[in-house]
């Protein structure tokens, strides 16, 4: 059977496009899992780093997933996410550099940004603490940074949901294309058979 050059080229491009689509799909699904699925299952909160105070560990645009942490398990070296002012929404994530035991039996924490010269001026009390940084993903949070000038925790999961939606659309598109190709082959087979039957017998 002869295969035309154009058919071969289309076949090569088809396989390249299929491979690329599969790679993009895998990345999209992975990002959706780390940005949305895991935080939801674990009861964690995805946030976006907006300042340079934690460079180079957590540069601006990094997605950080903050998990509630019992206060008695927080240690020096943990990255603590806490309210800048108790009861207010704005938060910051800085590293614990000192743990203090109070006379009342409680604990307070001295924090410092990795990129800052000095520790934060006020100790962090239990009422301010949202949790510790569980894991981080670079660049994912850039969407939040570009859209707003302040921290909006809903943007990171929204972006993740959008990624999952895109992945679902790619899967559905691939399944639909496979069904169409299968139907085309099924229709072509009887036609080829009829053509063969019409050929003169030698």
Residue pairs with C-beta under 8 A, 6 or more apart in sequence:
21 170
21 174
24 170
25 167
25 170
25 171
28 163
28 164
28 166
28 167
28 170
29 163
29 164
29 167
31 137
31 140
31 160
31 163
32 160
32 161
32 163
32 164
32 167
34 65
34 135
34 137
35 46
35 63
35 137
35 140
35 156
35 157
35 159
35 160
35 163
36 46
36 157
36 160
36 161
36 163
36 164
37 160
38 44
38 65
39 45
39 46
39 65
39 157
40 157
42 67
42 134
43 67
43 68
44 65
44 66
44 67
44 68
44 131
44 134
45 65
45 66
45 130
45 131
45 153
46 63
46 64
46 65
46 66
46 153
46 156
46 157
46 160
47 63
47 64
47 65
47 66
47 81
47 91
47 93
47 141
47 151
47 153
47 156
48 61
48 62
48 63
48 64
48 141
48 144
48 145
48 151
48 152
48 153
48 155
48 156
49 58
49 59
49 60
49 61
49 62
49 63
49 64
49 93
49 136
49 141
50 60
50 145
50 150
50 151
51 60
51 92
51 113
52 59
52 60
52 115
53 92
53 94
53 113
53 114
53 115
53 116
54 79
54 93
54 94
54 95
54 113
54 114
54 115
55 114
55 115
56 114
56 115
57 79
57 114
58 64
58 79
58 93
58 114
58 133
58 136
59 138
60 141
60 145
61 138
61 139
61 140
61 141
61 142
61 145
62 136
62 137
62 138
62 139
62 140
62 141
63 136
63 137
63 138
63 140
63 141
63 156
64 79
64 81
64 93
64 133
64 135
64 136
64 141
65 133
65 134
65 135
65 136
65 137
66 81
66 93
66 130
66 131
66 132
66 133
66 134
67 131
67 132
67 133
67 134
68 130
68 131
69 78
69 129
69 131
69 132
71 107
71 126
71 129
72 107
74 80
74 96
74 99
74 107
74 109
74 129
74 132
75 96
75 99
76 96
76 97
76 98
76 99
77 95
77 96
78 95
78 96
78 132
78 133
79 93
79 94
79 95
79 96
79 132
79 133
80 93
80 94
80 95
80 96
80 109
80 111
80 124
80 129
80 132
80 133
81 91
81 92
81 93
81 129
81 130
81 131
81 132
81 133
82 91
82 92
82 94
82 111
82 124
82 128
82 129
82 130
83 89
83 90
83 91
83 127
83 128
83 129
83 130
84 90
84 91
84 92
84 128
85 128
86 125
86 127
86 128
87 127
89 151
90 150
90 151
91 130
91 151
93 133
94 111
94 112
94 113
94 116
94 120
95 111
95 112
95 113
95 114
96 109
96 110
96 111
97 110
97 111
97 112
97 119
98 109
98 110
98 119
99 107
99 108
99 109
99 110
100 107
100 108
100 109
100 110
100 123
101 107
102 108
106 125
106 126
107 126
108 123
108 124
108 125
108 126
109 123
109 124
109 129
110 119
110 120
110 123
110 124
111 119
111 120
111 124
112 118
112 119
112 120
113 120
140 156
140 159
141 156
143 155
143 156
143 159
144 151
144 152
144 155
144 156
144 159
147 155
148 155
